[in-house]
Amino acid sequence: MRAVLQRVTRAQVSVDGKVVGRCGPGLMILVCAMAGDAEAEAARLAAKIAKMRIFKDDQGKMNLSIRDVGGAALVISQFTLAADLRGNRPGFSTAAPPETGKRLYESFAAALAAEGIPVETGIFGADMAVELVNDGPVTIWIDTATL
């Protein structure tokens, strides 16, 4: 699985003008299931993110995890993280098929919640409008294939 984490002061996602998910301080996470991924990757990704020390401590160093700071997460499906950019028009054949992608997206969100992180989500496959205030800015890309 692939994910892009953005440390935020707040974030929200809307579908058809209606807010369907939001979080205060914490992480906005774009996540994509890749072909061949399974629940093990979703659980491993959630565990890694829950422990990542990317929040500032009292000395201003990135030394605290989202759990340490009592942060929340907004998790949004993002199949375009699987983009193949060899040509001028991206291809997405390396993304998991939609039914698998949805299952793993939901599995990831549940695994992150099981790590003690309050989680809200977007709507899988919907045309979503995402708003966020990036804190730092801190933006990190993760791929379970390299963990």
ABEGO torsion letter per residue (X at the ends): XBBBBBBBABBBBBBGGBBABBBBBEBBBBBBBBBGBBAAAAAAAAAAAAABBABBBAAGBBABBAAAAGBBBBBBBBAAAABBAABABBBAAABBBAAAAAAAAAAAAAAAAAAGBBBBBBBBGBBBBBBBBBBOBBBBBBBAAAX
